Amino acid sequence: MKNKEIFNVFFREKPAMMLIDLKNAKSEVYASSLAKHIDCTYSHVVKILQQMEDAGLINFNKQGRLKLLTLTKKGQEVAESIEKIRNLL
């Protein structure tokens, strides 16, 4: 079994990759740019992000019409843990 396949056994790929992408972002991240990067629909990304916000993993920071995404301390720790596991596999 390939590394990516076994990773997907333990984690849903899109939400896990969203957290990792937010953690590794070099610039500001918005839901639309995140959707393009992980090859997912905008509406699906927003639904997952709302669940992550409810869980205390991310914050939406409104800037005009756009909402900037940032990880909380808890979100940063979860993203680091997911990335460590992915690298081990």
C-alpha positions as semicolon CSV with decimal commas, in nm:
position;residue;x (nm);y (nm);z (nm)
1;M;0,000;0,000;0,000
2;K;0,136;0,341;-0,094
3;N;0,200;0,607;0,172
4;K;-0,080;0,831;0,049
5;E;-0,329;0,543;0,051
6;I;-0,246;0,439;0,408
7;F;-0,263;0,802;0,521
8;N;-0,615;0,820;0,376
9;V;-0,711;0,511;0,577
10;F;-0,652;0,708;0,898
11;F;-0,748;1,060;0,788
12;R;-0,991;1,217;0,546
13;E;-0,752;1,360;0,291
14;K;-0,910;1,699;0,216
15;P;-0,959;1,824;0,576
16;A;-0,614;1,700;0,679
17;M;-0,452;1,870;0,379
18;M;-0,642;2,191;0,453
19;L;-0,485;2,211;0,799
20;I;-0,139;2,126;0,667
21;D;-0,172;2,387;0,389
22;L;-0,278;2,651;0,643
23;K;0,018;2,560;0,863
24;N;0,267;2,583;0,576
25;A;0,117;2,892;0,408
26;K;0,370;3,159;0,314
27;S;0,103;3,424;0,255
28;E;-0,257;3,501;0,344
29;V;-0,502;3,215;0,285
30;Y;-0,867;3,247;0,188
31;A;-1,126;2,972;0,146
32;S;-1,131;3,019;-0,232
33;S;-0,753;2,983;-0,265
34;L;-0,754;2,683;-0,033
35;A;-1,028;2,518;-0,241
36;K;-0,821;2,558;-0,558
37;H;-0,504;2,429;-0,394
38;I;-0,659;2,108;-0,259
39;D;-0,882;2,060;-0,567
40;C;-1,213;2,082;-0,387
41;T;-1,531;2,284;-0,432
42;Y;-1,557;2,615;-0,249
43;S;-1,882;2,513;-0,076
44;H;-1,727;2,189;0,054
45;V;-1,422;2,376;0,184
46;V;-1,640;2,634;0,363
47;K;-1,846;2,357;0,525
48;I;-1,531;2,186;0,656
49;L;-1,382;2,520;0,768
50;Q;-1,697;2,599;0,968
51;Q;-1,662;2,265;1,147
52;M;-1,296;2,341;1,214
53;E;-1,389;2,683;1,350
54;D;-1,649;2,523;1,581
55;A;-1,377;2,284;1,702
56;G;-1,144;2,575;1,778
57;L;-0,889;2,489;1,509
58;I;-0,915;2,796;1,286
59;N;-1,030;3,157;1,292
60;F;-1,201;3,358;1,019
61;N;-1,072;3,716;1,016
62;K;-1,290;3,939;0,800
63;Q;-1,100;4,180;0,575
64;G;-1,353;4,371;0,370
65;R;-1,546;4,116;0,166
66;L;-1,287;3,842;0,222
67;K;-1,229;3,619;0,521
68;L;-0,866;3,545;0,600
69;L;-0,803;3,201;0,753
70;T;-0,564;3,151;1,042
71;L;-0,487;2,854;1,262
72;T;-0,543;2,877;1,634
73;K;-0,279;2,741;1,872
74;K;-0,478;2,417;1,891
75;G;-0,509;2,408;1,510
76;Q;-0,134;2,457;1,474
77;E;-0,067;2,163;1,708
78;V;-0,315;1,938;1,527
79;A;-0,168;2,031;1,186
80;E;0,185;1,958;1,310
81;S;0,074;1,621;1,445
82;I;-0,102;1,528;1,119
83;E;0,205;1,629;0,920
84;K;0,432;1,419;1,146
85;I;0,210;1,115;1,098
86;R;0,195;1,170;0,722
87;N;0,575;1,188;0,708
88;L;0,609;0,869;0,915
89;L;0,388;0,678;0,673
